[in-house]
Amino acid sequence: MSNSLIIVQVAGNEASNNVVNVGVYYESLCRDSMLWIKEKLLPSYDQLKDYMNITFIPYGKASHTQNPGTGQWQFSCQHGSSECDGNMAQACGIHAIQKEEQAEKVQQLTVSLVGCAMTSRYPSSSVPQCAKKAGLSEKAKESINKCIEGPLSKELLVANGERTSALNPPLSFVPTFTINGVNSNEIQNKAFSDFPKLICDYLAEGAKPSLCSRA
């Protein structure tokens, strides 16, 4: 798998001393993933967006194998084939935004797209509709549709699987979070209990949003 398929899934600007890199390893039909995005990420995003660089990796506890004869990829997902479809569609959306949209809009559009899909009634099939709702460009929407219908969707999901498999310690719960490339029980617990505080704790004093000074 070429590295480009991994790089293009990173949302946001280059990391600096005052930007926290947040990795979200999730599944399209995972209830805990849906609840975290709806209740933890989206409500605090506008106040934290300039202080974090989010990468969404839809895959979770899936697995994949390649047919040695045909070279075709086959996937098995925790919540069934619909989840595999949803994971691939969201991977296509993340990829298309990175490829087709202006750099300064990538993170906002990615959060809007993933947030829309994960809070919709049908997360596994809502990406094209959410692309319109999020205000993606025509090129990005075309790219998403082409990706979903073609082999790129599977290649992107394989890349996500490789990234997920590389987690240390290994993924045992979905969603799993990394902060600046590190995942731990402490990070997991804080991401669920108080996500804004988790981000604030990694920011330098004197360069934090007003959200960090709350009681």
C-alpha positions as MATLAB code, in Angstrom:
seq = 'MSNSLIIVQVAGNEASNNVVNVGVYYESLCRDSMLWIKEKLLPSYDQLKDYMNITFIPYGKASHTQNPGTGQWQFSCQHGSSECDGNMAQACGIHAIQKEEQAEKVQQLTVSLVGCAMTSRYPSSSVPQCAKKAGLSEKAKESINKCIEGPLSKELLVANGERTSALNPPLSFVPTFTINGVNSNEIQNKAFSDFPKLICDYLAEGAKPSLCSRA';
ca = [
       0.000    0.000    0.000;
       1.456    3.352   -0.972;
       2.036    5.889    1.767;
      -0.048    8.442   -0.110;
      -3.220    6.569    0.808;
      -2.336    7.084    4.452;
      -1.157   10.670    4.264;
      -4.256   11.944    2.516;
      -6.438   10.931    5.431;
      -4.890   13.446    7.813;
      -7.228   16.385    8.360;
      -6.045   19.854    9.258;
      -2.805   21.794    9.239;
       0.701   20.723   10.089;
       1.289   20.179   13.790;
       2.967   22.879   15.841;
       3.855   23.268   19.496;
       0.336   24.420   20.183;
      -1.630   21.938   18.086;
      -2.620   18.569   19.497;
      -2.728   15.669   17.040;
      -5.868   13.633   17.714;
      -6.383   10.221   16.121;
      -9.887    8.746   16.204;
     -10.079    5.032   15.405;
     -13.772    4.241   15.005;
     -16.473    2.282   13.167;
     -19.398    3.619   11.180;
     -22.035    1.560   13.023;
     -20.443    1.553   16.475;
     -22.803    3.110   19.012;
     -19.947    4.301   21.234;
     -18.322    5.964   18.214;
     -21.590    7.688   17.334;
     -22.150    8.903   20.890;
     -18.603   10.223   21.285;
     -18.764   12.217   18.065;
     -22.237   13.558   18.869;
     -21.749   14.310   22.561;
     -18.011   14.984   22.960;
     -16.474   16.122   19.689;
     -19.133   18.192   17.941;
     -20.187   20.356   20.926;
     -16.595   21.440   21.638;
     -15.159   21.484   18.140;
     -15.672   25.155   17.303;
     -13.779   26.240   20.420;
     -10.991   23.699   19.993;
     -10.602   23.544   16.213;
      -7.569   25.851   16.069;
      -5.788   23.791   18.701;
      -6.133   20.284   17.328;
      -5.411   18.361   14.171;
      -7.885   15.484   13.789;
      -7.348   12.289   11.838;
     -10.327    9.960   11.453;
      -9.552    6.279   10.823;
     -12.735    4.280   10.163;
     -11.943    0.590   10.589;
     -12.015   -0.518   14.246;
     -12.281   -4.264   14.867;
     -12.588   -5.160   11.201;
     -10.325   -7.557    9.341;
      -9.303   -7.936    5.707;
      -7.833  -10.596    3.467;
      -6.745  -10.601   -0.150;
      -7.714  -13.303   -2.593;
      -4.390  -14.580   -3.951;
      -5.960  -15.465   -7.272;
      -7.923  -12.312   -8.067;
      -6.163   -9.816   -5.833;
      -9.563   -8.685   -4.544;
      -9.885   -7.504   -0.957;
     -12.506   -8.969    1.347;
     -13.547   -7.394    4.641;
     -15.291   -8.514    7.788;
     -16.606   -5.844   10.144;
     -17.800   -6.004   13.732;
     -21.320   -4.861   12.900;
     -21.707   -6.586    9.544;
     -21.257   -5.778    5.884;
     -23.163   -2.488    6.147;
     -20.501   -1.241    8.513;
     -17.810   -2.169    6.011;
     -19.703   -0.132    3.416;
     -19.940    2.782    5.834;
     -16.263    2.592    6.747;
     -15.307    2.626    3.079;
     -17.670    5.492    2.262;
     -16.315    7.624    5.092;
     -12.749    6.784    4.084;
     -13.650    7.950    0.580;
     -15.089   11.167    1.965;
     -12.014   11.899    4.074;
      -9.769   11.176    1.094;
     -11.778   13.344   -1.300;
     -11.776   16.325    1.054;
      -8.019   16.118    1.493;
      -7.498   15.809   -2.249;
     -10.017   18.307   -3.623;
     -10.664   20.991   -1.004;
      -8.574   23.991    0.032;
      -6.117   23.114    2.795;
      -7.525   25.605    5.278;
     -10.995   24.056    4.920;
      -9.995   20.399    5.179;
     -10.447   19.865    8.900;
     -13.736   21.750    9.157;
     -15.221   19.930    6.171;
     -13.978   16.561    7.423;
     -15.516   17.046   10.854;
     -18.737   18.254    9.218;
     -18.901   15.219    6.930;
     -18.024   12.607    9.553;
     -20.215   14.317   12.133;
     -23.154   14.335    9.738;
     -22.713   10.690    8.790;
     -22.247    9.470   12.357;
     -25.312   11.310   13.658;
     -27.548   10.376   10.742;
     -30.195    7.687   10.775;
     -28.201    5.539    8.353;
     -24.458    6.136    8.939;
     -23.448    3.405    6.509;
     -25.082    5.038    3.481;
     -25.322    8.743    4.284;
     -21.936    9.990    3.066;
     -23.070   11.264   -0.371;
     -26.011   13.114    1.211;
     -23.783   14.472    3.984;
     -21.273   15.669    1.382;
     -23.975   17.946    0.004;
     -25.065   19.056    3.463;
     -21.480   19.857    4.461;
     -21.023   22.033    1.392;
     -18.319   20.043   -0.354;
     -17.224   21.141   -3.801;
     -18.559   19.422   -6.897;
     -15.129   17.903   -7.519;
     -15.042   16.441   -4.026;
     -18.553   15.031   -4.334;
     -17.697   13.461   -7.684;
     -14.523   12.043   -6.187;
     -16.489   10.473   -3.342;
     -18.973    8.797   -5.654;
     -16.234    7.470   -7.919;
     -14.279    6.194   -4.915;
     -17.266    4.420   -3.361;
     -18.047    2.665   -6.628;
     -14.452    1.708   -7.440;
     -11.418   -0.096   -6.008;
     -10.043    2.946   -4.179;
     -12.563    2.508   -1.367;
     -11.108   -0.910   -0.591;
      -7.528    0.333   -0.850;
      -8.291    3.119    1.618;
      -9.902    0.697    4.037;
      -6.887   -1.608    3.839;
      -4.656    1.375    4.660;
      -6.881    2.161    7.628;
      -6.587   -1.438    8.736;
      -2.811   -1.245    8.609;
      -2.829    1.912   10.683;
      -5.185    0.329   13.190;
      -3.052   -2.801   13.422;
      -0.007   -0.645   14.136;
      -1.502    0.766   17.338;
       0.562   -0.009   20.441;
      -0.999   -1.123   22.680;
      -3.357   -2.837   20.231;
      -6.889   -1.581   19.757;
      -9.240   -3.288   22.211;
     -12.104   -0.788   22.362;
     -13.881    1.286   19.733;
     -13.459    4.180   19.494;
      -9.787    4.358   20.426;
      -7.954    7.672   20.610;
      -4.355    8.741   20.177;
      -2.861   12.033   21.294;
       0.292   13.003   19.438;
       0.581    9.390   18.299;
       0.195    7.854   21.777;
      -2.730    5.821   23.062;
      -3.185    4.841   26.690;
      -5.867    4.044   29.238;
      -5.540    7.555   30.627;
      -6.131    9.112   27.200;
      -9.096    6.801   26.612;
     -10.707    7.673   29.915;
     -10.211   11.418   29.517;
     -11.478   11.409   25.917;
     -14.774    9.999   27.160;
     -15.070   11.869   30.466;
     -13.903   15.350   29.435;
     -12.556   15.666   25.908;
     -11.956   19.443   26.055;
      -9.860   19.033   29.203;
      -7.837   16.308   27.503;
      -6.922   18.726   24.720;
      -6.338   21.613   27.128;
      -3.920   19.525   29.196;
      -1.635   19.188   26.165;
      -1.600   22.878   25.270;
       1.034   25.324   26.468;
       0.089   27.749   29.221;
      -0.895   31.148   27.892;
      -1.946   29.747   24.532;
      -5.189   28.030   25.370;
      -8.779   28.756   24.288;
     -11.199   30.258   26.799;
     -12.815   26.841   27.130;
      -9.739   25.705   29.070;
     -10.255   28.236   31.838;
     -13.695   27.031   32.827;
     -14.214   25.940   36.397;
];
